[in-house]
Every structure is written in structure tokens, then in C-alpha cells.
Amino acid sequence: MDRDILVEKVKAIIAEKLAIDEDTISLESSFVNDLKADSMDILDLMGGFEEEFGITISDEKGRTFETVKDVVDYLETLTK
């Protein structure tokens, strides 16, 4: 999948799940510090990514994601 398309899909999921404007999300955005996501939000986001991309993200792996770029990079390796 093209990286730009992947980024847009990830940003759309984040915007929907966190009820924020997609334009405020960048690859460098920290889920906790910038997007104000708590642990329940993170779980909800992981579920959204799993559903959209037809994958499973382990809890261990999900806890390693700090920025939007972390998620995009991980998903990119799975969708090639």
C-alpha cells in the first residue's frame, strides 16, 4: 500500500476515535502528549487499525507505539 494512503487512513482513524480534527495530526504527533490519548483511547485506536487493515496487533506491540509515525511504519511493514 502506498505510504501516503496509509498515512491518510491512519490519521482518519485517529481523528474519528479521538474526536479531533484530522488536520491537527502529524506523523510526529505523540498519542499521549499531543493527542491527549489515554490507555483506553490507545486500545480503541489499536482496534480501529486492526479492523481497517485486517491485522492483529499484540498488546505488547501496541504499547510500543508512541507516535503516529510508529504506527504507520509498523503497518507499512505488514501491508507490503
PDB file of N, CA, C and O in Angstrom:
ATOM      1  N   MET A   1       0.848  -1.181   0.000  1.00  0.00           N
ATOM      2  CA  MET A   1       0.000   0.000   0.000  1.00  0.00           C
ATOM      3  C   MET A   1       0.891   1.240   0.000  1.00  0.00           C
ATOM      4  O   MET A   1       1.912   1.286   0.686  1.00  0.00           O
ATOM      5  N   ASP A   2       0.498   2.222  -0.763  1.00  0.00           N
ATOM      6  CA  ASP A   2       1.235   3.479  -0.841  1.00  0.00           C
ATOM      7  C   ASP A   2       1.273   4.149   0.538  1.00  0.00           C
ATOM      8  O   ASP A   2       0.260   4.212   1.235  1.00  0.00           O
ATOM      9  N   ARG A   3       2.440   4.641   0.916  1.00  0.00           N
ATOM     10  CA  ARG A   3       2.599   5.239   2.258  1.00  0.00           C
ATOM     11  C   ARG A   3       1.665   6.417   2.487  1.00  0.00           C
ATOM     12  O   ARG A   3       1.129   6.570   3.585  1.00  0.00           O
ATOM     13  N   ASP A   4       1.460   7.252   1.475  1.00  0.00           N
ATOM     14  CA  ASP A   4       0.574   8.412   1.637  1.00  0.00           C
ATOM     15  C   ASP A   4      -0.859   7.977   1.940  1.00  0.00           C
ATOM     16  O   ASP A   4      -1.535   8.586   2.769  1.00  0.00           O
ATOM     17  N   ILE A   5      -1.315   6.932   1.271  1.00  0.00           N
ATOM     18  CA  ILE A   5      -2.658   6.405   1.517  1.00  0.00           C
ATOM     19  C   ILE A   5      -2.733   5.831   2.932  1.00  0.00           C
ATOM     20  O   ILE A   5      -3.712   6.038   3.649  1.00  0.00           O
ATOM     21  N   LEU A   6      -1.691   5.115   3.315  1.00  0.00           N
ATOM     22  CA  LEU A   6      -1.618   4.532   4.656  1.00  0.00           C
ATOM     23  C   LEU A   6      -1.684   5.630   5.726  1.00  0.00           C
ATOM     24  O   LEU A   6      -2.426   5.510   6.702  1.00  0.00           O
ATOM     25  N   VAL A   7      -0.916   6.682   5.537  1.00  0.00           N
ATOM     26  CA  VAL A   7      -0.907   7.805   6.488  1.00  0.00           C
ATOM     27  C   VAL A   7      -2.307   8.410   6.594  1.00  0.00           C
ATOM     28  O   VAL A   7      -2.787   8.673   7.696  1.00  0.00           O
ATOM     29  N   GLU A   8      -2.957   8.630   5.461  1.00  0.00           N
ATOM     30  CA  GLU A   8      -4.295   9.236   5.472  1.00  0.00           C
ATOM     31  C   GLU A   8      -5.302   8.344   6.195  1.00  0.00           C
ATOM     32  O   GLU A   8      -6.145   8.841   6.942  1.00  0.00           O
ATOM     33  N   LYS A   9      -5.220   7.031   5.976  1.00  0.00           N
ATOM     34  CA  LYS A   9      -6.140   6.108   6.653  1.00  0.00           C
ATOM     35  C   LYS A   9      -5.900   6.111   8.157  1.00  0.00           C
ATOM     36  O   LYS A   9      -6.849   6.133   8.941  1.00  0.00           O
ATOM     37  N   VAL A  10      -4.628   6.090   8.562  1.00  0.00           N
ATOM     38  CA  VAL A  10      -4.297   6.109   9.985  1.00  0.00           C
ATOM     39  C   VAL A  10      -4.788   7.408  10.630  1.00  0.00           C
ATOM     40  O   VAL A  10      -5.380   7.385  11.709  1.00  0.00           O
ATOM     41  N   LYS A  11      -4.543   8.532   9.967  1.00  0.00           N
ATOM     42  CA  LYS A  11      -4.989   9.820  10.508  1.00  0.00           C
ATOM     43  C   LYS A  11      -6.509   9.877  10.616  1.00  0.00           C
ATOM     44  O   LYS A  11      -7.041  10.430  11.579  1.00  0.00           O
ATOM     45  N   ALA A  12      -7.209   9.312   9.641  1.00  0.00           N
ATOM     46  CA  ALA A  12      -8.676   9.313   9.671  1.00  0.00           C
ATOM     47  C   ALA A  12      -9.197   8.496  10.857  1.00  0.00           C
ATOM     48  O   ALA A  12     -10.147   8.902  11.527  1.00  0.00           O
ATOM     49  N   ILE A  13      -8.578   7.357  11.109  1.00  0.00           N
ATOM     50  CA  ILE A  13      -8.979   6.514  12.243  1.00  0.00           C
ATOM     51  C   ILE A  13      -8.732   7.255  13.552  1.00  0.00           C
ATOM     52  O   ILE A  13      -9.591   7.268  14.433  1.00  0.00           O
ATOM     53  N   ILE A  14      -7.556   7.871  13.678  1.00  0.00           N
ATOM     54  CA  ILE A  14      -7.227   8.615  14.900  1.00  0.00           C
ATOM     55  C   ILE A  14      -8.215   9.763  15.112  1.00  0.00           C
ATOM     56  O   ILE A  14      -8.713   9.961  16.221  1.00  0.00           O
ATOM     57  N   ALA A  15      -8.494  10.513  14.052  1.00  0.00           N
ATOM     58  CA  ALA A  15      -9.415  11.645  14.164  1.00  0.00           C
ATOM     59  C   ALA A  15     -10.798  11.176  14.605  1.00  0.00           C
ATOM     60  O   ALA A  15     -11.435  11.809  15.447  1.00  0.00           O
ATOM     61  N   GLU A  16     -11.260  10.066  14.033  1.00  0.00           N
ATOM     62  CA  GLU A  16     -12.580   9.547  14.392  1.00  0.00           C
ATOM     63  C   GLU A  16     -12.612   9.045  15.833  1.00  0.00           C
ATOM     64  O   GLU A  16     -13.515   9.391  16.594  1.00  0.00           O
ATOM     65  N   LYS A  17     -11.632   8.234  16.201  1.00  0.00           N
ATOM     66  CA  LYS A  17     -11.634   7.617  17.535  1.00  0.00           C
ATOM     67  C   LYS A  17     -11.414   8.632  18.654  1.00  0.00           C
ATOM     68  O   LYS A  17     -11.971   8.487  19.742  1.00  0.00           O
ATOM     69  N   LEU A  18     -10.602   9.661  18.390  1.00  0.00           N
ATOM     70  CA  LEU A  18     -10.302  10.654  19.423  1.00  0.00           C
ATOM     71  C   LEU A  18     -11.163  11.912  19.295  1.00  0.00           C
ATOM     72  O   LEU A  18     -11.044  12.841  20.094  1.00  0.00           O
ATOM     73  N   ALA A  19     -12.033  11.930  18.274  1.00  0.00           N
ATOM     74  CA  ALA A  19     -12.909  13.076  18.029  1.00  0.00           C
ATOM     75  C   ALA A  19     -12.127  14.387  17.946  1.00  0.00           C
ATOM     76  O   ALA A  19     -12.437  15.371  18.617  1.00  0.00           O
ATOM     77  N   ILE A  20     -11.095  14.356  17.090  1.00  0.00           N
ATOM     78  CA  ILE A  20     -10.286  15.556  16.870  1.00  0.00           C
ATOM     79  C   ILE A  20     -10.200  15.828  15.380  1.00  0.00           C
ATOM     80  O   ILE A  20     -10.534  14.966  14.566  1.00  0.00           O
ATOM     81  N   ASP A  21      -9.753  17.021  15.021  1.00  0.00           N
ATOM     82  CA  ASP A  21      -9.615  17.418  13.626  1.00  0.00           C
ATOM     83  C   ASP A  21      -8.401  16.720  13.014  1.00  0.00           C
ATOM     84  O   ASP A  21      -7.302  16.762  13.567  1.00  0.00           O
ATOM     85  N   GLU A  22      -8.613  16.089  11.882  1.00  0.00           N
ATOM     86  CA  GLU A  22      -7.539  15.359  11.209  1.00  0.00           C
ATOM     87  C   GLU A  22      -6.339  16.256  10.901  1.00  0.00           C
ATOM     88  O   GLU A  22      -5.201  15.788  10.877  1.00  0.00           O
ATOM     89  N   ASP A  23      -6.596  17.542  10.665  1.00  0.00           N
ATOM     90  CA  ASP A  23      -5.516  18.475  10.338  1.00  0.00           C
ATOM     91  C   ASP A  23      -4.558  18.714  11.496  1.00  0.00           C
ATOM     92  O   ASP A  23      -3.459  19.230  11.293  1.00  0.00           O
ATOM     93  N   THR A  24      -4.962  18.346  12.706  1.00  0.00           N
ATOM     94  CA  THR A  24      -4.093  18.550  13.874  1.00  0.00           C
ATOM     95  C   THR A  24      -3.139  17.372  14.088  1.00  0.00           C
ATOM     96  O   THR A  24      -2.299  17.402  14.987  1.00  0.00           O
ATOM     97  N   ILE A  25      -3.274  16.335  13.257  1.00  0.00           N
ATOM     98  CA  ILE A  25      -2.481  15.115  13.424  1.00  0.00           C
ATOM     99  C   ILE A  25      -1.331  15.110  12.423  1.00  0.00           C
ATOM    100  O   ILE A  25      -1.538  15.291  11.223  1.00  0.00           O
ATOM    101  N   SER A  26      -0.115  14.901  12.930  1.00  0.00           N
ATOM    102  CA  SER A  26       1.046  14.761  12.052  1.00  0.00           C
ATOM    103  C   SER A  26       1.752  13.447  12.392  1.00  0.00           C
ATOM    104  O   SER A  26       1.436  12.803  13.393  1.00  0.00           O
ATOM    105  N   LEU A  27       2.692  13.066  11.564  1.00  0.00           N
ATOM    106  CA  LEU A  27       3.449  11.842  11.834  1.00  0.00           C
ATOM    107  C   LEU A  27       4.199  11.936  13.159  1.00  0.00           C
ATOM    108  O   LEU A  27       4.415  10.926  13.828  1.00  0.00           O
ATOM    109  N   GLU A  28       4.592  13.139  13.534  1.00  0.00           N
ATOM    110  CA  GLU A  28       5.362  13.336  14.757  1.00  0.00           C
ATOM    111  C   GLU A  28       4.478  13.423  15.994  1.00  0.00           C
ATOM    112  O   GLU A  28       4.989  13.452  17.114  1.00  0.00           O
ATOM    113  N   SER A  29       3.161  13.466  15.812  1.00  0.00           N
ATOM    114  CA  SER A  29       2.246  13.605  16.955  1.00  0.00           C
ATOM    115  C   SER A  29       2.395  12.432  17.919  1.00  0.00           C
ATOM    116  O   SER A  29       2.352  11.267  17.525  1.00  0.00           O
ATOM    117  N   SER A  30       2.570  12.774  19.187  1.00  0.00           N
ATOM    118  CA  SER A  30       2.612  11.777  20.249  1.00  0.00           C
ATOM    119  C   SER A  30       1.174  11.493  20.670  1.00  0.00           C
ATOM    120  O   SER A  30       0.392  12.419  20.884  1.00  0.00           O
ATOM    121  N   PHE A  31       0.827  10.212  20.789  1.00  0.00           N
ATOM    122  CA  PHE A  31      -0.535   9.868  21.190  1.00  0.00           C
ATOM    123  C   PHE A  31      -0.884  10.460  22.548  1.00  0.00           C
ATOM    124  O   PHE A  31      -1.978  10.993  22.732  1.00  0.00           O
ATOM    125  N   VAL A  32       0.028  10.370  23.487  1.00  0.00           N
ATOM    126  CA  VAL A  32      -0.247  10.829  24.848  1.00  0.00           C
ATOM    127  C   VAL A  32      -0.048  12.336  24.988  1.00  0.00           C
ATOM    128  O   VAL A  32      -0.940  13.039  25.463  1.00  0.00           O
ATOM    129  N   ASN A  33       1.108  12.831  24.583  1.00  0.00           N
ATOM    130  CA  ASN A  33       1.439  14.237  24.815  1.00  0.00           C
ATOM    131  C   ASN A  33       0.719  15.214  23.895  1.00  0.00           C
ATOM    132  O   ASN A  33       0.277  16.272  24.343  1.00  0.00           O
ATOM    133  N   ASP A  34       0.596  14.874  22.612  1.00  0.00           N
ATOM    134  CA  ASP A  34       0.000  15.803  21.653  1.00  0.00           C
ATOM    135  C   ASP A  34      -1.494  15.559  21.431  1.00  0.00           C
ATOM    136  O   ASP A  34      -2.284  16.499  21.343  1.00  0.00           O
ATOM    137  N   LEU A  35      -1.865  14.281  21.343  1.00  0.00           N
ATOM    138  CA  LEU A  35      -3.254  13.952  21.017  1.00  0.00           C
ATOM    139  C   LEU A  35      -4.092  13.654  22.253  1.00  0.00           C
ATOM    140  O   LEU A  35      -5.294  13.405  22.158  1.00  0.00           O
ATOM    141  N   LYS A  36      -3.439  13.682  23.420  1.00  0.00           N
ATOM    142  CA  LYS A  36      -4.118  13.517  24.724  1.00  0.00           C
ATOM    143  C   LYS A  36      -4.887  12.198  24.840  1.00  0.00           C
ATOM    144  O   LYS A  36      -5.954  12.149  25.451  1.00  0.00           O
ATOM    145  N   ALA A  37      -4.343  11.136  24.252  1.00  0.00           N
ATOM    146  CA  ALA A  37      -4.972   9.816  24.333  1.00  0.00           C
ATOM    147  C   ALA A  37      -4.581   9.138  25.646  1.00  0.00           C
ATOM    148  O   ALA A  37      -3.424   9.180  26.065  1.00  0.00           O
ATOM    149  N   ASP A  38      -5.570   8.514  26.282  1.00  0.00           N
ATOM    150  CA  ASP A  38      -5.261   7.735  27.474  1.00  0.00           C
ATOM    151  C   ASP A  38      -5.177   6.255  27.083  1.00  0.00           C
ATOM    152  O   ASP A  38      -5.299   5.910  25.908  1.00  0.00           O
ATOM    153  N   SER A  39      -4.971   5.397  28.062  1.00  0.00           N
ATOM    154  CA  SER A  39      -4.762   3.980  27.750  1.00  0.00           C
ATOM    155  C   SER A  39      -5.983   3.348  27.072  1.00  0.00           C
ATOM    156  O   SER A  39      -5.833   2.480  26.212  1.00  0.00           O
ATOM    157  N   MET A  40      -7.175   3.775  27.452  1.00  0.00           N
ATOM    158  CA  MET A  40      -8.387   3.253  26.803  1.00  0.00           C
ATOM    159  C   MET A  40      -8.480   3.739  25.359  1.00  0.00           C
ATOM    160  O   MET A  40      -8.890   2.989  24.474  1.00  0.00           O
ATOM    161  N   ASP A  41      -8.096   5.000  25.123  1.00  0.00           N
ATOM    162  CA  ASP A  41      -8.075   5.530  23.750  1.00  0.00           C
ATOM    163  C   ASP A  41      -7.109   4.730  22.887  1.00  0.00           C
ATOM    164  O   ASP A  41      -7.408   4.409  21.737  1.00  0.00           O
ATOM    165  N   ILE A  42      -5.952   4.412  23.450  1.00  0.00           N
ATOM    166  CA  ILE A  42      -4.937   3.655  22.700  1.00  0.00           C
ATOM    167  C   ILE A  42      -5.492   2.287  22.299  1.00  0.00           C
ATOM    168  O   ILE A  42      -5.309   1.847  21.164  1.00  0.00           O
ATOM    169  N   LEU A  43      -6.166   1.621  23.231  1.00  0.00           N
ATOM    170  CA  LEU A  43      -6.770   0.322  22.913  1.00  0.00           C
ATOM    171  C   LEU A  43      -7.809   0.461  21.806  1.00  0.00           C
ATOM    172  O   LEU A  43      -7.887  -0.377  20.908  1.00  0.00           O
ATOM    173  N   ASP A  44      -8.595   1.513  21.877  1.00  0.00           N
ATOM    174  CA  ASP A  44      -9.614   1.760  20.861  1.00  0.00           C
ATOM    175  C   ASP A  44      -8.964   2.016  19.495  1.00  0.00           C
ATOM    176  O   ASP A  44      -9.444   1.540  18.466  1.00  0.00           O
ATOM    177  N   LEU A  45      -7.884   2.763  19.507  1.00  0.00           N
ATOM    178  CA  LEU A  45      -7.154   3.022  18.265  1.00  0.00           C
ATOM    179  C   LEU A  45      -6.595   1.735  17.663  1.00  0.00           C
ATOM    180  O   LEU A  45      -6.708   1.505  16.458  1.00  0.00           O
ATOM    181  N   MET A  46      -5.994   0.901  18.505  1.00  0.00           N
ATOM    182  CA  MET A  46      -5.437  -0.367  18.012  1.00  0.00           C
ATOM    183  C   MET A  46      -6.531  -1.215  17.374  1.00  0.00           C
ATOM    184  O   MET A  46      -6.322  -1.839  16.333  1.00  0.00           O
ATOM    185  N   GLY A  47      -7.704  -1.228  18.014  1.00  0.00           N
ATOM    186  CA  GLY A  47      -8.841  -1.954  17.450  1.00  0.00           C
ATOM    187  C   GLY A  47      -9.256  -1.390  16.100  1.00  0.00           C
ATOM    188  O   GLY A  47      -9.601  -2.139  15.186  1.00  0.00           O
ATOM    189  N   GLY A  48      -9.221  -0.081  15.979  1.00  0.00           N
ATOM    190  CA  GLY A  48      -9.550   0.562  14.707  1.00  0.00           C
ATOM    191  C   GLY A  48      -8.555   0.207  13.612  1.00  0.00           C
ATOM    192  O   GLY A  48      -8.938  -0.051  12.471  1.00  0.00           O
ATOM    193  N   PHE A  49      -7.284   0.196  13.966  1.00  0.00           N
ATOM    194  CA  PHE A  49      -6.250  -0.172  12.982  1.00  0.00           C
ATOM    195  C   PHE A  49      -6.408  -1.639  12.574  1.00  0.00           C
ATOM    196  O   PHE A  49      -6.293  -1.988  11.399  1.00  0.00           O
ATOM    197  N   GLU A  50      -6.673  -2.483  13.567  1.00  0.00           N
ATOM    198  CA  GLU A  50      -6.841  -3.915  13.281  1.00  0.00           C
ATOM    199  C   GLU A  50      -8.013  -4.141  12.325  1.00  0.00           C
ATOM    200  O   GLU A  50      -7.914  -4.916  11.374  1.00  0.00           O
ATOM    201  N   GLU A  51      -9.109  -3.460  12.590  1.00  0.00           N
ATOM    202  CA  GLU A  51     -10.299  -3.620  11.752  1.00  0.00           C
ATOM    203  C   GLU A  51     -10.058  -3.103  10.335  1.00  0.00           C
ATOM    204  O   GLU A  51     -10.394  -3.772   9.358  1.00  0.00           O
ATOM    205  N   GLU A  52      -9.480  -1.922  10.232  1.00  0.00           N
ATOM    206  CA  GLU A  52      -9.258  -1.294   8.920  1.00  0.00           C
ATOM    207  C   GLU A  52      -8.299  -2.095   8.053  1.00  0.00           C
ATOM    208  O   GLU A  52      -8.510  -2.231   6.848  1.00  0.00           O
ATOM    209  N   PHE A  53      -7.244  -2.626   8.666  1.00  0.00           N
ATOM    210  CA  PHE A  53      -6.193  -3.276   7.886  1.00  0.00           C
ATOM    211  C   PHE A  53      -6.231  -4.801   7.955  1.00  0.00           C
ATOM    212  O   PHE A  53      -5.385  -5.471   7.364  1.00  0.00           O
ATOM    213  N   GLY A  54      -7.206  -5.348   8.674  1.00  0.00           N
ATOM    214  CA  GLY A  54      -7.350  -6.804   8.736  1.00  0.00           C
ATOM    215  C   GLY A  54      -6.153  -7.501   9.364  1.00  0.00           C
ATOM    216  O   GLY A  54      -5.690  -8.535   8.881  1.00  0.00           O
ATOM    217  N   ILE A  55      -5.662  -6.915  10.449  1.00  0.00           N
ATOM    218  CA  ILE A  55      -4.476  -7.455  11.127  1.00  0.00           C
ATOM    219  C   ILE A  55      -4.766  -7.617  12.614  1.00  0.00           C
ATOM    220  O   ILE A  55      -5.820  -7.211  13.101  1.00  0.00           O
ATOM    221  N   THR A  56      -3.831  -8.206  13.315  1.00  0.00           N
ATOM    222  CA  THR A  56      -3.894  -8.274  14.769  1.00  0.00           C
ATOM    223  C   THR A  56      -2.630  -7.624  15.324  1.00  0.00           C
ATOM    224  O   THR A  56      -1.519  -7.945  14.903  1.00  0.00           O
ATOM    225  N   ILE A  57      -2.812  -6.713  16.268  1.00  0.00           N
ATOM    226  CA  ILE A  57      -1.680  -6.052  16.924  1.00  0.00           C
ATOM    227  C   ILE A  57      -1.649  -6.539  18.361  1.00  0.00           C
ATOM    228  O   ILE A  57      -2.603  -6.339  19.112  1.00  0.00           O
ATOM    229  N   SER A  58      -0.557  -7.175  18.741  1.00  0.00           N
ATOM    230  CA  SER A  58      -0.449  -7.673  20.123  1.00  0.00           C
ATOM    231  C   SER A  58      -0.441  -6.501  21.099  1.00  0.00           C
ATOM    232  O   SER A  58      -0.036  -5.390  20.754  1.00  0.00           O
ATOM    233  N   ASP A  59      -0.890  -6.765  22.312  1.00  0.00           N
ATOM    234  CA  ASP A  59      -0.868  -5.723  23.349  1.00  0.00           C
ATOM    235  C   ASP A  59       0.550  -5.226  23.562  1.00  0.00           C
ATOM    236  O   ASP A  59       0.782  -4.031  23.740  1.00  0.00           O
ATOM    237  N   GLU A  60       1.501  -6.161  23.542  1.00  0.00           N
ATOM    238  CA  GLU A  60       2.921  -5.799  23.700  1.00  0.00           C
ATOM    239  C   GLU A  60       3.345  -4.800  22.641  1.00  0.00           C
ATOM    240  O   GLU A  60       3.956  -3.777  22.951  1.00  0.00           O
ATOM    241  N   LYS A  61       3.019  -5.098  21.389  1.00  0.00           N
ATOM    242  CA  LYS A  61       3.401  -4.220  20.277  1.00  0.00           C
ATOM    243  C   LYS A  61       2.673  -2.889  20.386  1.00  0.00           C
ATOM    244  O   LYS A  61       3.262  -1.830  20.170  1.00  0.00           O
ATOM    245  N   GLY A  62       1.394  -2.948  20.720  1.00  0.00           N
ATOM    246  CA  GLY A  62       0.608  -1.724  20.838  1.00  0.00           C
ATOM    247  C   GLY A  62       1.174  -0.750  21.850  1.00  0.00           C
ATOM    248  O   GLY A  62       1.081   0.465  21.672  1.00  0.00           O
ATOM    249  N   ARG A  63       1.764  -1.281  22.916  1.00  0.00           N
ATOM    250  CA  ARG A  63       2.353  -0.414  23.948  1.00  0.00           C
ATOM    251  C   ARG A  63       3.638   0.268  23.482  1.00  0.00           C
ATOM    252  O   ARG A  63       4.105   1.207  24.126  1.00  0.00           O
ATOM    253  N   THR A  64       4.212  -0.192  22.376  1.00  0.00           N
ATOM    254  CA  THR A  64       5.457   0.426  21.893  1.00  0.00           C
ATOM    255  C   THR A  64       5.194   1.646  21.018  1.00  0.00           C
ATOM    256  O   THR A  64       6.108   2.426  20.747  1.00  0.00           O
ATOM    257  N   PHE A  65       3.962   1.814  20.578  1.00  0.00           N
ATOM    258  CA  PHE A  65       3.648   2.950  19.707  1.00  0.00           C
ATOM    259  C   PHE A  65       3.547   4.232  20.502  1.00  0.00           C
ATOM    260  O   PHE A  65       2.676   4.373  21.360  1.00  0.00           O
ATOM    261  N   GLU A  66       4.440   5.169  20.216  1.00  0.00           N
ATOM    262  CA  GLU A  66       4.401   6.464  20.899  1.00  0.00           C
ATOM    263  C   GLU A  66       3.904   7.572  19.983  1.00  0.00           C
ATOM    264  O   GLU A  66       3.244   8.509  20.431  1.00  0.00           O
ATOM    265  N   THR A  67       4.226   7.461  18.691  1.00  0.00           N
ATOM    266  CA  THR A  67       3.827   8.494  17.732  1.00  0.00           C
ATOM    267  C   THR A  67       3.036   7.877  16.585  1.00  0.00           C
ATOM    268  O   THR A  67       3.012   6.659  16.407  1.00  0.00           O
ATOM    269  N   VAL A  68       2.399   8.733  15.823  1.00  0.00           N
ATOM    270  CA  VAL A  68       1.658   8.287  14.644  1.00  0.00           C
ATOM    271  C   VAL A  68       2.618   7.593  13.677  1.00  0.00           C
ATOM    272  O   VAL A  68       2.255   6.599  13.048  1.00  0.00           O
ATOM    273  N   LYS A  69       3.830   8.110  13.557  1.00  0.00           N
ATOM    274  CA  LYS A  69       4.831   7.510  12.668  1.00  0.00           C
ATOM    275  C   LYS A  69       5.144   6.070  13.074  1.00  0.00           C
ATOM    276  O   LYS A  69       5.339   5.213  12.212  1.00  0.00           O
ATOM    277  N   ASP A  70       5.193   5.801  14.367  1.00  0.00           N
ATOM    278  CA  ASP A  70       5.447   4.433  14.834  1.00  0.00           C
ATOM    279  C   ASP A  70       4.404   3.468  14.271  1.00  0.00           C
ATOM    280  O   ASP A  70       4.736   2.370  13.825  1.00  0.00           O
ATOM    281  N   VAL A  71       3.148   3.889  14.298  1.00  0.00           N
ATOM    282  CA  VAL A  71       2.068   3.040  13.793  1.00  0.00           C
ATOM    283  C   VAL A  71       2.174   2.881  12.280  1.00  0.00           C
ATOM    284  O   VAL A  71       2.060   1.773  11.755  1.00  0.00           O
ATOM    285  N   VAL A  72       2.391   3.994  11.585  1.00  0.00           N
ATOM    286  CA  VAL A  72       2.488   3.950  10.121  1.00  0.00           C
ATOM    287  C   VAL A  72       3.645   3.050   9.691  1.00  0.00           C
ATOM    288  O   VAL A  72       3.492   2.226   8.790  1.00  0.00           O
ATOM    289  N   ASP A  73       4.792   3.207  10.329  1.00  0.00           N
ATOM    290  CA  ASP A  73       5.954   2.369   9.979  1.00  0.00           C
ATOM    291  C   ASP A  73       5.643   0.893  10.188  1.00  0.00           C
ATOM    292  O   ASP A  73       5.986   0.060   9.349  1.00  0.00           O
ATOM    293  N   TYR A  74       4.995   0.564  11.303  1.00  0.00           N
ATOM    294  CA  TYR A  74       4.649  -0.826  11.594  1.00  0.00           C
ATOM    295  C   TYR A  74       3.654  -1.361  10.563  1.00  0.00           C
ATOM    296  O   TYR A  74       3.844  -2.451  10.024  1.00  0.00           O
ATOM    297  N   LEU A  75       2.607  -0.604  10.292  1.00  0.00           N
ATOM    298  CA  LEU A  75       1.602  -1.050   9.330  1.00  0.00           C
ATOM    299  C   LEU A  75       2.191  -1.193   7.933  1.00  0.00           C
ATOM    300  O   LEU A  75       1.813  -2.087   7.176  1.00  0.00           O
ATOM    301  N   GLU A  76       3.108  -0.315   7.605  1.00  0.00           N
ATOM    302  CA  GLU A  76       3.753  -0.379   6.293  1.00  0.00           C
ATOM    303  C   GLU A  76       4.494  -1.713   6.100  1.00  0.00           C
ATOM    304  O   GLU A  76       4.494  -2.271   5.003  1.00  0.00           O
ATOM    305  N   THR A  77       5.114  -2.211   7.152  1.00  0.00           N
ATOM    306  CA  THR A  77       5.822  -3.490   7.036  1.00  0.00           C
ATOM    307  C   THR A  77       4.847  -4.647   6.846  1.00  0.00           C
ATOM    308  O   THR A  77       5.201  -5.661   6.243  1.00  0.00           O
ATOM    309  N   LEU A  78       3.626  -4.506   7.353  1.00  0.00           N
ATOM    310  CA  LEU A  78       2.631  -5.577   7.237  1.00  0.00           C
ATOM    311  C   LEU A  78       1.851  -5.546   5.938  1.00  0.00           C
ATOM    312  O   LEU A  78       1.306  -6.567   5.519  1.00  0.00           O
ATOM    313  N   THR A  79       1.789  -4.399   5.297  1.00  0.00           N
ATOM    314  CA  THR A  79       0.956  -4.266   4.098  1.00  0.00           C
ATOM    315  C   THR A  79       1.755  -4.297   2.810  1.00  0.00           C
ATOM    316  O   THR A  79       1.206  -4.035   1.740  1.00  0.00           O
ATOM    317  N   LYS A  80       3.029  -4.608   2.890  1.00  0.00           N
ATOM    318  CA  LYS A  80       3.851  -4.657   1.668  1.00  0.00           C
ATOM    319  C   LYS A  80       3.664  -5.973   0.967  1.00  0.00           C
ATOM    320  O   LYS A  80       4.270  -6.208  -0.079  1.00  0.00           O
TER     321      LYS A  80
END
